Amino acid sequence: MELDINVLRKICMPENIEITMHAAKRLEQRGILIKDVINCIINGEIIEQYPTDYPYPSCLILGISVSGKSLHVVVGSNQTLLWVVTAYYPDNNKWSEDLKVRKEN
């Protein structure tokens, strides 16, 4: 099942967000705050879908941090909760100019 950004926005509140151990480490390393993740989801768009991810479908969202930097966030969802899998500032060498399409290796 593919995720819908409008559903994700509706449930995107701190009490509905779980952060995996991996994501917590990465967020800290990269200086990304939970408010950046929330801002990305609320104002962003889904650019890749991973409908077969386990245990829940997930997607890659392109949005912006609170400070206005482009941000990628991967979240999984069961339509009630959001699991933050990872978040990072996209690398211009790995993504198209609009940061929506991966460049070929």
Secondary structure by P-SEA (a helix, b strand, c coil): ccccaaaaaaacccccccccaaaaaaaaaacccaaaaaaaaacccccccccccccbbbbbbbbbcccccbbbbbbbbcccbbbbccccccccccccccccccccc
